[in-house]
Amino acid sequence: QVQLVESGGGLVQPGGSLRLSCAASGSLFDIYAMGWYRQDAGKVRELVATIDTGGATKYGDSVKGRFTISADFAKSTVWLQMNSLKASDTAVYYCNVYSTSDDGEEYDYWGQGTQVTVSS
C-alpha cells in the first residue's frame, strides 16, 4: 500500500510563513513528480506547485514568487515553503505523487491533506 503523510499545516497571520512536508512510502513504482494541490471550501482543487525528478518546477499563478517547492526523491519527500501568506491561501493542502510502472501505467497518489489557515 502507498501512504503519503503530510505535516506542517496550521494557523498563521497574513504575511507569515509556513513550511509543509510530505513523506511517501509503499509501492510507488518510479516517481516522476511530486507536488502540492489545495482546495478551499466551495472551490475546485488547484495546482500549487510540482517538481519532477529533473528538478523542473511548476507553480500556480497565485503563488508564484511566494512559494517554493523542493524534494528529495531518494527519500520520497517533498516540501513546500510558503512565504508572504495571504488569507486567500487558506485551504486544505494535499500532497501528490505521480508515478509510472514498467508497463507504462500511470499512478496518482494523494495524502489526506493538511489545513492551512491564514488569518489575523
Legacy VTK file of the C-alpha trace (Angstrom):
# vtk DataFile Version 3.0
C-alpha trace
ASCII
DATASET POLYDATA
POINTS 120 float
0.000 0.000 0.000
1.007 3.587 -0.591
0.873 6.187 2.108
1.552 9.911 1.977
1.919 11.687 5.296
1.681 15.470 5.343
2.656 17.795 8.144
3.310 21.445 8.842
-0.123 22.954 8.455
-1.549 25.353 10.961
-2.739 28.862 11.665
-0.581 31.805 10.621
-1.079 35.536 10.275
-1.123 37.297 6.912
2.421 37.919 5.770
3.703 34.972 7.732
5.423 31.816 6.600
4.804 28.117 6.858
6.623 25.029 5.635
4.776 21.876 4.664
6.346 18.467 4.300
5.200 15.188 2.835
6.808 11.775 3.015
5.622 8.938 0.819
6.094 5.245 1.412
4.993 1.958 -0.070
4.934 0.535 -3.579
5.211 3.768 -5.518
6.883 2.360 -8.629
9.017 5.023 -10.299
8.221 8.501 -9.066
8.088 11.050 -11.848
6.975 14.060 -9.862
5.694 15.191 -6.507
3.654 18.224 -5.738
1.081 20.113 -3.785
-2.515 20.961 -4.571
-5.020 22.814 -2.472
-8.746 23.066 -2.078
-10.746 25.530 -0.025
-14.389 25.154 0.881
-16.564 25.560 -2.178
-13.603 25.697 -4.540
-12.082 23.270 -7.001
-8.756 21.661 -6.269
-5.983 23.707 -7.838
-2.318 23.319 -8.553
0.039 24.885 -6.064
3.402 23.527 -7.183
5.020 20.434 -8.645
8.585 19.283 -9.094
9.864 16.420 -11.206
12.949 14.266 -10.815
14.881 16.507 -13.186
14.248 19.496 -10.958
11.737 21.220 -13.207
9.092 23.090 -11.257
5.642 24.393 -11.992
3.685 26.858 -9.893
0.152 28.043 -9.852
-0.189 31.668 -10.882
-1.484 32.740 -7.500
1.595 31.506 -5.625
4.423 32.381 -7.993
7.134 34.345 -6.252
5.843 33.441 -2.803
6.033 29.652 -2.581
8.975 27.361 -3.247
8.841 23.613 -3.745
11.727 21.223 -3.170
12.124 17.459 -2.987
14.415 14.610 -2.123
13.241 11.848 -4.404
15.615 9.312 -2.881
13.590 9.729 0.304
10.260 10.262 -1.465
9.878 13.541 0.360
8.644 16.914 -0.819
8.445 20.282 0.908
6.575 23.490 0.274
7.932 26.733 1.684
5.156 29.302 1.832
6.025 32.953 2.389
4.021 36.166 2.357
0.894 34.217 3.104
-2.480 35.724 2.312
-5.942 34.955 3.550
-6.708 33.557 0.103
-4.082 30.872 0.700
-6.360 29.317 3.288
-7.144 25.799 2.133
-6.508 22.148 2.687
-3.190 21.306 1.075
-2.779 17.865 -0.461
0.461 16.123 -1.276
0.596 14.307 -4.600
2.854 11.681 -6.118
2.789 10.925 -9.829
4.481 7.681 -10.780
4.714 5.205 -13.628
5.201 1.451 -13.750
7.375 -0.517 -16.135
4.374 -1.232 -18.375
3.561 2.441 -18.689
0.653 2.630 -16.279
0.240 5.959 -14.533
-0.499 6.309 -10.850
-1.570 9.266 -8.774
-1.423 9.106 -5.005
-2.754 11.634 -2.538
-2.252 12.465 1.081
-5.127 13.105 3.427
-4.468 16.837 3.429
-3.259 19.351 5.959
-5.166 22.500 6.854
-3.535 25.882 6.346
-5.403 28.852 7.738
-4.174 32.401 7.201
-5.995 34.826 9.440
-5.335 37.725 11.750
LINES 1 121
120 0 1 2 3 4 5 6 7 8 9 10 11 12 13 14 15 16 17 18 19 20 21 22 23 24 25 26 27 28 29 30 31 32 33 34 35 36 37 38 39 40 41 42 43 44 45 46 47 48 49 50 51 52 53 54 55 56 57 58 59 60 61 62 63 64 65 66 67 68 69 70 71 72 73 74 75 76 77 78 79 80 81 82 83 84 85 86 87 88 89 90 91 92 93 94 95 96 97 98 99 100 101 102 103 104 105 106 107 108 109 110 111 112 113 114 115 116 117 118 119
